[in-house]
């Protein structure tokens, strides 16, 4: 491999590792900058990006750190003890990317803490989510400047769009009548023809047999595997999630999708909630979209691992995934509309940036307390229902995958 290719590959490692770990340290990039003029739509989009909100604990970053250490000391100790029991040492350093990800990884298991600890840890999760915005806002400024100077690379432009705040209505936890739900589910699916990446073949599933006694048969209303109008099989997505998640073991990732593990030269030092959800919905039949090598603007979504190609940012990045399917599928306006196979995107700190994605795998009824999810980060398989997130005050965005354009 030529020296130039080595440099470009290293730059991509830095970029994608940063994306999966919160996008907080890009380093020096050497990939080629755009030579052509940007179109008006791109210019407008860049200059309309909103900064992310910051914690209110102090006037500046240092003061915020000082105040937060006192305010969240109990939660810091709880988190430290949680990881200590797993034989993992944490730094307790707000500026340590790995530590922040270790804290945020508790989003799906915070409900397992003692009742008097859940709110304490949840508030700490919200703080960490907002604290990292100090660095991300600096990155927005730096990348916007490079855009204006026309020295920005394609990878950097994709990162810039990923850093921007999301918008759109949340999925509200408001009861609906059976008649309203029936009407919603019977709405005609409007197919939209879109170009797909036909040249990429999905990896074959790792044949390793995996069994987990935490998966049991249940009276799931979505037990009949009838593909949606767009060809999506919710039960195939669910069964994939069942296979690759455990409540007893950290299964991590299907080796057939080993790009990020190989990129980081380890099996468990990266955070794969969205990579896991992407694998599940792709197995369910959501088709790849975009052009091979096109990773910009979250418009493309596919998995590729043969150099020089890689997964799109929307495949493994929580916010990019939401941005892609917000436009491609439909954001449910009621939690009752969510069914098995749908994706729930979560904003923990209320900064309008998605931090976590989970898959609904059990749907017992209309209430959010009857919709159970399966997820990675810290593995959880239907231990908790969606109402837990509402009760902790997180912003919830439900993506109806059976409504995604797919042809």
JOSUL-V910208 format. One record per residue. N is the residue number from 1. RES is the residue in one small letter. OMEGA is omega in whole degrees, 0 to 359 (999 if undefined). NEAR is the number of other ideal C-beta (glycine too) atoms within 12 Angstrom. Layout:
N	RES	OMEGA	NEAR
N	RES	OMEGA	NEAR
This chain:
1	x	181	11
2	x	180	9
3	x	180	10
4	x	179	14
5	x	177	15
6	x	180	15
7	x	181	19
8	x	180	24
9	x	178	24
10	x	179	21
11	x	180	28
12	x	177	36
13	x	180	29
14	x	182	29
15	x	187	39
16	x	175	36
17	x	179	35
18	x	179	36
19	x	183	47
20	x	180	45
21	x	173	34
22	x	176	42
23	x	188	44
24	x	180	33
25	x	185	25
26	x	185	37
27	x	179	22
28	x	183	15
29	x	183	31
30	x	180	23
31	x	187	31
32	x	177	18
33	x	177	20
34	x	177	21
35	x	184	11
36	x	175	10
37	x	176	10
38	x	177	22
39	x	185	12
40	x	180	10
41	x	179	12
42	x	179	25
43	x	180	18
44	x	181	12
45	x	180	23
46	x	185	31
47	x	177	18
48	x	178	17
49	x	180	30
50	x	173	22
51	x	180	21
52	x	182	35
53	x	184	22
54	x	177	27
55	x	181	32
56	x	184	18
57	x	183	26
58	x	182	21
59	x	179	13
60	x	186	13
61	x	183	23
62	x	179	16
63	x	178	17
64	x	179	27
65	x	182	25
66	x	180	18
67	x	183	21
68	x	180	31
69	x	178	23
70	x	185	15
71	x	187	22
72	x	184	33
73	x	180	18
74	x	179	21
75	x	179	32
76	x	180	31
77	x	179	19
78	x	180	31
79	x	180	39
80	x	180	26
81	x	179	20
82	x	182	27
83	x	178	25
84	x	179	15
85	x	178	14
86	x	180	18
87	x	181	8
88	x	177	20
89	x	178	17
90	x	186	27
91	x	186	19
92	x	181	28
93	x	182	19
94	x	183	35
95	x	178	22
96	x	182	22
97	x	182	30
98	x	180	30
99	x	179	29
100	x	179	38
101	x	177	38
102	x	178	37
103	x	183	45
104	x	179	43
105	x	181	40
106	x	185	41
107	x	182	44
108	x	182	42
109	x	180	34
110	x	181	39
111	x	179	29
112	x	177	22
113	x	176	27
114	x	185	15
115	x	182	13
116	x	179	11
117	x	187	23
118	x	181	26
119	x	180	23
120	x	181	26
121	x	180	36
122	x	178	35
123	x	178	30
124	x	175	43
125	x	180	44
126	x	179	38
127	x	180	38
128	x	179	42
129	x	180	40
130	x	183	36
131	x	181	43
132	x	180	41
133	x	173	37
134	x	181	34
135	x	183	28
136	x	176	40
137	x	175	29
138	x	179	22
139	x	177	35
140	x	179	32
141	x	183	20
142	x	182	24
143	x	176	33
144	x	177	29
145	x	178	18
146	x	177	27
147	x	180	31
148	x	179	16
149	x	180	14
150	x	176	19
151	x	183	20
152	x	178	32
153	x	179	29
154	x	178	32
155	x	181	39
156	x	179	42
157	x	176	37
158	x	177	44
159	x	180	46
160	x	180	40
161	x	178	39
162	x	182	44
163	x	184	43
164	x	179	36
165	x	176	28
166	x	174	35
167	x	181	20
168	x	184	24
169	x	175	17
170	x	174	30
171	x	188	36
172	x	179	21
173	x	182	32
174	x	181	20
175	x	174	19
176	x	178	24
177	x	177	13
178	x	181	13
179	x	178	12
180	x	179	18
181	x	179	25
182	x	179	14
183	x	180	15
184	x	184	24
185	x	181	29
186	x	178	11
187	x	180	17
188	x	174	12
189	x	180	23
190	x	182	15
191	x	178	17
192	x	180	20
193	x	179	12
194	x	179	25
195	x	176	20
196	x	180	27
197	x	186	28
198	x	185	15
199	x	180	15
200	x	178	28
201	x	178	17
202	x	176	28
203	x	174	25
204	x	183	11
205	x	174	21
206	x	185	19
207	x	182	11
208	x	179	13
209	x	179	8
210	x	177	26
211	x	180	13
212	x	183	23
213	x	180	12
214	x	177	22
215	x	180	26
216	x	175	14
217	x	181	8
218	x	181	19
219	x	182	12
220	x	179	28
221	x	181	20
222	x	187	32
223	x	178	18
224	x	186	12
225	x	176	19
226	x	182	18
227	x	178	21
228	x	181	35
229	x	179	24
230	x	178	31
231	x	183	24
232	x	175	40
233	x	181	29
234	x	183	42
235	x	174	32
236	x	177	31
237	x	179	39
238	x	183	40
239	x	175	27
240	x	179	34
241	x	177	46
242	x	185	35
243	x	189	30
244	x	175	39
245	x	182	41
246	x	173	26
247	x	184	25
248	x	182	16
249	x	175	17
250	x	186	24
251	x	185	31
252	x	197	29
253	x	170	41
254	x	184	34
255	x	178	22
256	x	175	24
257	x	190	37
258	x	186	24
259	x	186	34
260	x	176	40
261	x	179	25
262	x	181	22
263	x	182	32
264	x	177	26
265	x	176	13
266	x	184	16
267	x	189	18
268	x	182	25
269	x	178	22
270	x	190	37
271	x	195	42
272	x	182	45
273	x	185	45
274	x	174	49
275	x	179	44
276	x	179	49
277	x	178	51
278	x	179	47
279	x	183	41
280	x	183	47
281	x	175	50
282	x	176	43
283	x	178	35
284	x	175	37
285	x	174	29
286	x	188	48
287	x	175	32
288	x	179	34
289	x	173	37
290	x	178	33
291	x	181	23
292	x	183	24
293	x	180	23
294	x	184	27
295	x	189	42
296	x	165	32
297	x	184	30
298	x	181	39
299	x	182	30
300	x	180	37
301	x	176	46
302	x	175	39
303	x	174	41
304	x	184	29
305	x	180	27
306	x	181	16
307	x	13	17
308	x	184	20
309	x	182	25
310	x	175	36
311	x	175	42
312	x	178	43
313	x	181	45
314	x	178	44
315	x	186	45
316	x	182	47
317	x	186	45
318	x	183	48
319	x	180	42
320	x	177	42
321	x	180	50
322	x	181	46
323	x	180	40
324	x	186	46
325	x	170	44
326	x	181	34
327	x	186	27
328	x	181	35
329	x	177	39
330	x	176	32
331	x	181	35
332	x	178	39
333	x	175	23
334	x	179	31
335	x	179	37
336	x	181	37
337	x	183	37
338	x	181	51
339	x	173	44
340	x	180	44
341	x	177	46
342	x	183	49
343	x	175	56
344	x	178	55
345	x	187	50
346	x	173	47
347	x	187	37
348	x	188	39
349	x	180	37
350	x	181	29
351	x	179	33
352	x	175	31
353	x	186	41
354	x	183	49
355	x	192	48
356	x	175	46
357	x	178	49
358	x	181	51
359	x	174	53
360	x	182	50
361	x	176	47
362	x	183	38
363	x	184	38
364	x	182	25
365	x	187	26
366	x	185	29
367	x	177	22
368	x	178	35
369	x	180	22
370	x	181	29
371	x	186	43
372	x	186	42
373	x	175	48
374	x	188	45
375	x	168	45
376	x	191	42
377	x	159	39
378	x	190	40
379	x	173	35
380	x	182	37
381	x	174	36
382	x	175	34
383	x	186	26
384	x	180	35
385	x	186	31
386	x	182	47
387	x	179	27
388	x	181	33
389	x	177	41
390	x	183	25
391	x	179	20
392	x	174	31
393	x	178	21
394	x	172	37
395	x	185	34
396	x	177	43
397	x	181	42
398	x	182	45
399	x	181	42
400	x	187	41
401	x	177	50
402	x	178	41
403	x	182	37
404	x	174	40
405	x	195	30
406	x	184	33
407	x	999	20
